[in-house]
Amino acid sequence: MIDSKILHLILKEEKRQEETLMMIPSENYASQSVMNALGSIFTDKYSEGYANKRYYQGQRFSDELETLCIDRAKKLFKVPFVNVQPYSGSPANAAVYFALLSPQDTIMGLSLPSGGHLTHGVPSITFSGKFFHSVQYEVGKDGFIDYDAVEKLVLKERPKLIITGTTHYSRKLDFQRFAQIAEKVDAYVVADMSHVIGLIVAGAYPNPIPYVDVVTTTTHKTLRGPRGAIIMVTEKGLKKDPEMGNKINKAVFPGLQGGPHMNTIAAIAVALQEASKPSFTVYGKQIVKNAKVLSEELVKKGYELLSGGTDSHVMVVDLRNIGILGNTAAEGLEAAGMILNRNTVPFDTNPPYFPSGIRLGTPGLTSRGLKEKHMKMIAAWIDRVLKALILSKKQLKTNDTLERKKEIRKKIVDMAKELKLVNKEVKFLCKQFPIKKEY
Ligand SMILES: *Cc1c(COP(=O)(O)O)cnc(C)c1O
């Protein structure tokens, strides 16, 4: 039995998830089968090393499990080399750098406000910006990656490794162009597909595998598995360096990690099996269809989206033209039952904790079974909440007249009422679409 305090929190979290619309583009709902594997007896096993070369005894079934997981990944992604041991996405990227680079080599990635990840070389606060010489590229004023500008920067800085892949950039990436640019300076190209790997499996997003040397991905976002990560080396990567796979294995263990989480590897294997079903292709395509409708509805209502829309599962609303901050919007939407995150926008003059945008996406909504018509409802609710927040924005000041104080207080009460009304409708929809336990 789980002790009552923890059980209580688990049950409350379950209720919270059931009663809210989860639009955080990096989250999803793993199946009960994934969770069962995660909570299985493999939790207890130490398996330092790799299959058939472990440093502890009792590995017969761990070896079989890890080999099966690797084989499923190789088959699903059509790659010759896979490592399934990274604890999560950030350690996976660290392992790739550790395998292919020396300290202070130059790396190049998309900046955080433009949609890159912390591990793509964000200066001074991350290992990737501290232990390497990091040069970052940005999106252009139109919100799209300017490949000519990337090429210019690459020729000037001559990075040893270029990392592509994003956390809030909503448009397709041109992996072939990245590869052509990298070739000019003989740089490695790594595609970090954490956010879009499920879309790639479904054929709903460009596949980097023919063009890049290494692909990293988390397993808990659009892939809908447990929290974990996979590193793959492509045919191209192995041709460049036949030792690349071995180097990556050594970087993961013993370079950066100790024992792999065998229970996670079991759950990744389950998720890979689920992702190889035809229904997953339908799922991935529906994510993008839903995102398109949601983004178009928001644009119709006058909201400004980065790059004007989306080709994937994610979008960022730039709130600067309506004059509220991302945190205010995210908190207001939470009060109405819609869960998303505050987000910086390119060239944001506000700090990351009080940024100018919100980020939202459709992987979770789509797992729940929501379709285009529901996206229209959600866009209308978002609009109602944001409008209510804007109206109530005026701050009380000590020298306000009594009249003005009353007026402002009324607006705040009206806002709270509107959020409650929206929340009621949100809850009603949630009830009709319970979180799924099997796919
Ligand atoms: C989520 C993400 C990561 C990091 O994953 P964690 O599991 O949170 O460490 C790395 N890169 C990209 C592009 C991501 O979206």
The ligand as an SDF file (V2000), in Angstrom:
LIG
                    3D

 15 15  0  0  0  0  0  0  0  0999 V2000
   12.5300   18.3790  -23.6830 C   0  0  0  0  0  0  0  0  0  0  0  0
   13.7380   18.6250  -24.5000 C   0  0  0  0  0  0  0  0  0  0  0  0
   15.0150   18.2790  -24.0460 C   0  0  0  0  0  0  0  0  0  0  0  0
   15.3200   17.8400  -22.6440 C   0  0  0  0  0  0  0  0  0  0  0  0
   14.6470   16.8390  -22.1190 O   0  0  0  0  0  0  0  0  0  0  0  0
   14.6280   16.5820  -20.5310 P   0  0  0  0  0  0  0  0  0  0  0  0
   14.0990   15.2040  -20.5070 O   0  0  0  0  0  0  0  0  0  0  0  0
   13.7410   17.6040  -19.9440 O   0  0  0  0  0  0  0  0  0  0  0  0
   16.0350   16.6750  -20.0480 O   0  0  0  0  0  0  0  0  0  0  0  0
   16.0850   18.4740  -24.8910 C   0  0  0  0  0  0  0  0  0  0  0  0
   15.9160   18.9940  -26.1100 N   0  0  0  0  0  0  0  0  0  0  0  0
   14.7140   19.3610  -26.5830 C   0  0  0  0  0  0  0  0  0  0  0  0
   14.6030   19.9380  -27.9420 C   0  0  0  0  0  0  0  0  0  0  0  0
   13.5900   19.1970  -25.7860 C   0  0  0  0  0  0  0  0  0  0  0  0
   12.4150   19.5910  -26.2570 O   0  0  0  0  0  0  0  0  0  0  0  0
  1  2  1  0
  2  3  1  0
  2 14  2  0
  3  4  1  0
  3 10  2  0
  4  5  1  0
  5  6  1  0
  6  7  2  0
  6  8  1  0
  6  9  1  0
 10 11  1  0
 11 12  2  0
 12 13  1  0
 12 14  1  0
 14 15  1  0
M  END
$$$$
